[in-house]
């Protein structure tokens, strides 16, 4: 029996050694788009154990599907970091580890978490990230302790816009494009002033290139966030990420979880609960998170729900591109709501039968005139119910594009005025 156990241990150790050699070989061969070797910082296991005081429980800050995360301080620099210790479950863990190192070494954007380095000692797989002091979006939306203040409307829209920009970078700026595949509230980390960054790229896939419309892959991700066509066929496109984004946007608006088994059966799935409500404007205010206590702009609520509704369309082709979502949400994030105004729920008629959002009807709580004023982008009346998806996509783009045009025009006017002041023309 002892000999048998020793033989099994020898086989396991040799397998681990081969796996470690393969990982180190692949890491050393990683190159960027220009063929330059990627030189991510490497750490020994001893260094990271020292940084976390031997992975003590008081340094533990969270756990995901791929491992436990600890807060640590690096010796020498004193930098505060987050250290993810991946589960030691063989080749699949190695693959996700390699993908994450590759993705975060190649991709750099203000809305993606920064990879500091990694450790591949023996069978240990650890990733070292910048530390995000405010935790995840999930921490601020669900199961809040009594002493924790819910996120206000302005912060929610800021987070939504920033997270959308991170996805836009992956879909439109990265070459080849990257499909995130695991967009969810627990993977959106928050820095100072609630600046959002996408994290956890172990499931990310390089998107289709050339004339290909999708990539086929084993279905991975989190139930409640997966796009239906991906869950059924394994065919992955950037529109799969857009669906997941819509679920998170609904979480931000409603305060509900994507899947919540504690609710009545018909309310457990957030998307299934929300879809019928989109068909009755009178019910839209009831979708707002009670934690907001009515402190949100009614018009902004309707517009944010319109964007979410477009993103969670069953047909992938009916969903907007993430660039259009960024345009719409950047506008909504720019429209700061004053929380000291009368809450929407207490406004006369604020929660009553839905008045149409026309140019002359604010239908909100800011007390300002309708967006036809010179400071707001032009808007048309939204469809009676959010049925006309193409029109909603066009309007979402219009909100942001008109706002951007006005910003550019204002900047140009200011610049011209400055030139005329600094360099008056000479007359003969």
Secondary structure, 3 states (H helix, E strand, C coil): CHHHHHHHHHHHHHHHHHHHHHHHHHHHCCECCCCCECCCEECCHHHHHHHCCCCCHHHEEEEECCEEEEEEECCCCCCEEEEEEECCCCHHHHHHHHHHHHHHHHCCCCCECCEEEEECCCCCCEEEEECCCCCEHHHHHCCCCCCCCCCCHHHHHHHHHHHHHHHHHHHHHCCCCEECCCCCHHHEEECHHHCEEECCCCCCEECCCCCCCCEECCCCCCCCCCCHHHHHHCEECHHHHHHHHHHHHHHHHHCCCCECCCCCHHHCEHHHHHHHHCCCHHHHHHHCCHHHCCCCCHHHHHHHHHHHHHHCCCCHHHCCCHHHHHHHHHHHHHCCCCCCCCCHHHCCCCCCCCCCCCCCCCCCCCCCCCCCCCCCCCCCCCCCCCCCHHHHHHHHHHHHHHHHHHHHHHHHHHHHHHHHHHCCCCCC
